[in-house]
Amino acid sequence: NLKNFRKFYLTFPDREKSYTLCSFLTWSHNRLIMREEDAKARLYYLQEAKAQNWSVRQLQRQIETRTTAIDHLEAELDRQITCSNRLRRSTLASAFTGRI
């Protein structure tokens, strides 16, 4: 448990803002939120968990859903970039061969 206390101390350096929000949540909530690498995401989950009165399971579901949604969006963006690059190469190749 000392590792978790240390991680908590290092994860939430802004004592005033974070401590106030963290104090409204259980240790289980805080441990879940500490796993989030993005500081803005952590703050979002702290605020929403408090405001929406999320249980630990609800918080976990929200975090998992966000992660899944981000993964899907990144995959779609990669697909669109690949399609765009193919179209650009095709257009350039056509221009140089005089097919446009």
Rosetta blueprint (number, residue, H / E / L):
1 N L
2 L H
3 K H
4 N H
5 F H
6 R H
7 K H
8 F H
9 Y H
10 L H
11 T H
12 F L
13 P L
14 D L
15 R H
16 E H
17 K H
18 S H
19 Y H
20 T H
21 L H
22 C H
23 S L
24 F L
25 L L
26 T L
27 W H
28 S H
29 H H
30 N H
31 R H
32 L H
33 I H
34 M H
35 R L
36 E L
37 E L
38 D L
39 A H
40 K H
41 A H
42 R H
43 L H
44 Y H
45 Y H
46 L H
47 Q H
48 E H
49 A H
50 K H
51 A H
52 Q L
53 N L
54 W L
55 S L
56 V H
57 R H
58 Q H
59 L H
60 Q H
61 R H
62 Q H
63 I H
64 E H
65 T H
66 R H
67 T H
68 T H
69 A H
70 I H
71 D H
72 H H
73 L H
74 E H
75 A H
76 E H
77 L H
78 D H
79 R H
80 Q H
81 I H
82 T H
83 C H
84 S H
85 N H
86 R H
87 L H
88 R H
89 R H
90 S H
91 T H
92 L H
93 A H
94 S H
95 A H
96 F H
97 T H
98 G L
99 R L
100 I L
